[in-house]
Amino acid sequence: MSAPARRPDAVQNRIRILEAARAALAESRHVHLNEIAKRAGVGQGTLYRNFPNREALLAEVYRRDVEELVTAASALLAEHEPVEALRHWLYRVIDYAEIKYGVLSALEPVAWQDLVAHSHNPIEGALGHLLDAGKTAGSIRTDVDAHGVLLLIAYLGRLDRDEWESTARPLMNVILDGLRREDTGR
């Protein structure tokens, strides 16, 4: 038996709540539900009907970002050459990581460990898809894999929030430059 369909206005309220929570997390790791409800233009009752507690809301923001990141890989490859698609995707990873650390710092360790465990394989798969396309095109080194690249990217998590904006993209460009085959033009 499937769940009853949601009214269009209820669907829009849920989307606005998630977008407001994401925006609030981008600004601060200390997010209050009443602030999110105000930003979303909904009452507290509407927020709690959709998300019974703060952890449920933050976990959904995280899951939604992971889903968007994973689906973006194929879409970017359809629009760009593999290296450029990879660059766009890695920049999305930067945006995703900034929100991820806000979400994870706001959740209990057991909750965030479960979220991270369930998101790792899909993200690694999306990155592997991008790398494979670049390898096939001859623009990405053949001696790298998605797991290794994710290990490199994970070090971005060591950046302080105040240095994120000025440092994350330049460091990601260093990673991307290291992934390129040496005999290809830049």
Helices and strands as residue ranges (DSSP letters): H 8-27, H 33-40, H 44-50, H 54-79, H 82-106, H 109-137, H 146-154, G 155-158, H 161-179
